Amino acid sequence: IDKLIERLDVEMAFGKKRIEQRVEGVAQARLILERINIAVNSLRKFHEDGELLYQVIYRSYIIPKRKPFLDVAGELNISESQFYRLRSKAFGLLSNRLWSAGNREFTFWIEMYLILTT
């Protein structure tokens, strides 16, 4: 009986640890999503083409039902080539915004990325 109780205790401890790790992972994913949301919303405020850049990213990647790029370009009344230029510009600005965090914060985000991808 003692061995059975000990084994149950060990299994419960492992189960509790797994749940804690999942909760921690969800919290970390939420932090990353919040950071991305802030970066995407910053497109609107800090660039002359901000609203258009935001719409290109939002309509192409963020809305629940993604649309083909040509449909997004049509909705925004821009050419296909202008769409791709704006998308490239938006990703460049987002990249700068996401990777421009301070060294301590940068290390944190790298660790989060590694946790989520392993």
Solvent accessible surface area in square Angstrom, and as a share of the most:
residue,aa,sasa,rsa
1,I,166,0.84
2,D,117,0.61
3,K,173,0.74
4,L,107,0.53
5,I,91,0.46
6,E,115,0.51
7,R,160,0.59
8,L,88,0.44
9,D,83,0.43
10,V,70,0.40
11,E,86,0.39
12,M,137,0.61
13,A,61,0.48
14,F,122,0.51
15,G,24,0.23
16,K,128,0.54
17,K,108,0.46
18,R,154,0.56
19,I,113,0.58
20,E,83,0.37
21,Q,105,0.47
22,R,189,0.69
23,V,98,0.56
24,E,99,0.44
25,G,20,0.19
26,V,107,0.62
27,A,51,0.40
28,Q,19,0.09
29,A,31,0.24
30,R,163,0.60
31,L,78,0.39
32,I,33,0.17
33,L,118,0.59
34,E,76,0.34
35,R,45,0.17
36,I,69,0.35
37,N,86,0.44
38,I,95,0.48
39,A,2,0.01
40,V,6,0.03
41,N,46,0.24
42,S,13,0.08
43,L,6,0.03
44,R,105,0.38
45,K,149,0.63
46,F,152,0.63
47,H,52,0.23
48,E,162,0.73
49,D,51,0.26
50,G,1,0.01
51,E,89,0.40
52,L,49,0.24
53,L,0,0.00
54,Y,22,0.08
55,Q,31,0.14
56,V,0,0.00
57,I,5,0.03
58,Y,73,0.28
59,R,66,0.24
60,S,0,0.00
61,Y,70,0.27
62,I,80,0.41
63,I,28,0.14
64,P,141,0.88
65,K,166,0.70
66,R,143,0.52
67,K,73,0.31
68,P,87,0.55
69,F,52,0.21
70,L,106,0.52
71,D,73,0.38
72,V,0,0.00
73,A,3,0.03
74,G,48,0.46
75,E,76,0.34
76,L,26,0.13
77,N,139,0.71
78,I,25,0.13
79,S,61,0.40
80,E,87,0.39
81,S,62,0.40
82,Q,64,0.28
83,F,1,0.00
84,Y,79,0.30
85,R,153,0.56
86,L,13,0.07
87,R,57,0.21
88,S,74,0.48
89,K,82,0.35
90,A,0,0.00
91,F,91,0.38
92,G,36,0.34
93,L,58,0.29
94,L,14,0.07
95,S,49,0.32
96,N,100,0.51
97,R,98,0.36
98,L,50,0.25
99,W,132,0.46
100,S,82,0.53
101,A,19,0.15
102,G,47,0.45
103,N,125,0.64
104,R,218,0.80
105,E,71,0.32
106,F,71,0.30
107,T,65,0.38
108,F,69,0.29
109,W,37,0.13
110,I,51,0.26
111,E,85,0.38
112,M,9,0.04
113,Y,130,0.49
114,L,95,0.47
115,I,84,0.43
116,L,80,0.40
117,T,78,0.45
118,T,145,0.85
